[in-house]
Amino acid sequence: MGKSNALRNRNSIQSLARGLNILELCAKSSRPVTLTEIANQAQLTKTTSQRFLNTLCSLGYLRRREDKRYVLSARVLSLAYSFLNTSSFVTMAKPYLDELSSELGKTVNLAVLDDIHTLFLYRKEVRKFMKYDLGPGSKLPCYGGSLGKVLLAGLSDEELNKRIDKIEFYAITPKTISSKKKLREEIIKTRERGYGICDQELSLDMYSIAVPLLDRQGGVVAAINTSMEFSFKDSPNLENAIKILMEKGKMISNSLGYNGPYPSYAR
């Protein structure tokens, strides 16, 4: 059924159809869109369009950049993680991740942000650090790991504050970040250095580093990381591991259509 027919059908919900149409317009655009562009393309008033955009942002499906333009958020990906596990996105990234795992001899992961959680889409496990299994569909608190810090770092400051305000911190290990202030400080460090670090925060045996995956507009849509033994933190091979991880992150981002400086946390 076409869009116009769906809007006229008495058995359909017009507001839902309009909201999904706005998501489709954002997805089809080759660049972030403005309120005026959405209103014109959706044939709605600016007031009505703004309400739809506000709702979609509050639900986490869109994000409003500091220049007041709108782009899809990573939650659109996480909404259908089971599909994505076999989709072109994961299929495209998998060879890079398997190669990364082989080069480093370490566990690697691919994840997106699902509200205040890190949602795993793919995992190549070499060593198990957690007491429970992790795989596609598994979630961890975003404040605890390197993946979550990178994904949070890609949010606008306004959206970041909203997410942080929703977090109820609890200590996974004695090293886990336990306050909003410390998490904000760590996000700033992540943006400055370009990659996220998990220093015994999920397991006292584990140290991990993560980098962002960027879409063609420069938004952080996912993150990849490598998990290693805590002793690797002081290894002379750490810098080379970070370099290799960065290279793979850039390659995957290029495959997603991003051609700017890497890493980047354009918000």
Sequence and secondary structure as in RCSB ss.txt:
>XXXX:A:sequence
MGKSNALRNRNSIQSLARGLNILELCAKSSRPVTLTEIANQAQLTKTTSQRFLNTLCSLGYLRRREDKRYVLSAR
VLSLAYSFLNTSSFVTMAKPYLDELSSELGKTVNLAVLDDIHTLFLYRKEVRKFMKYDLGPGSKLPCYGGSLGKV
LLAGLSDEELNKRIDKIEFYAITPKTISSKKKLREEIIKTRERGYGICDQELSLDMYSIAVPLLDRQGGVVAAIN
TSMEFSFKDSPNLENAIKILMEKGKMISNSLGYNGPYPSYAR
>XXXX:A:secstr
  HHHHHH TTS HHHHHHHHHHHHHHH SS B HHHHHHHHT  HHHHHHHHHHHHHTTSEEE TTS EEE TH
HHHTTHHHHTTSHHHHHHHHHHHHHHHHHTSEEEEEEEETTEEEEEEEE SS  SSS   TT EEETTTSHHHHH
HHHTS HHHHHHHHHH     SSTTS  SHHHHHHHHHHHHHHSSEEEESSS TTEEEEEEEEE TTS EEEEEE
EEEEGGGGG TTHHHHHHHHHHHHHHHHHHTT  SSSS    
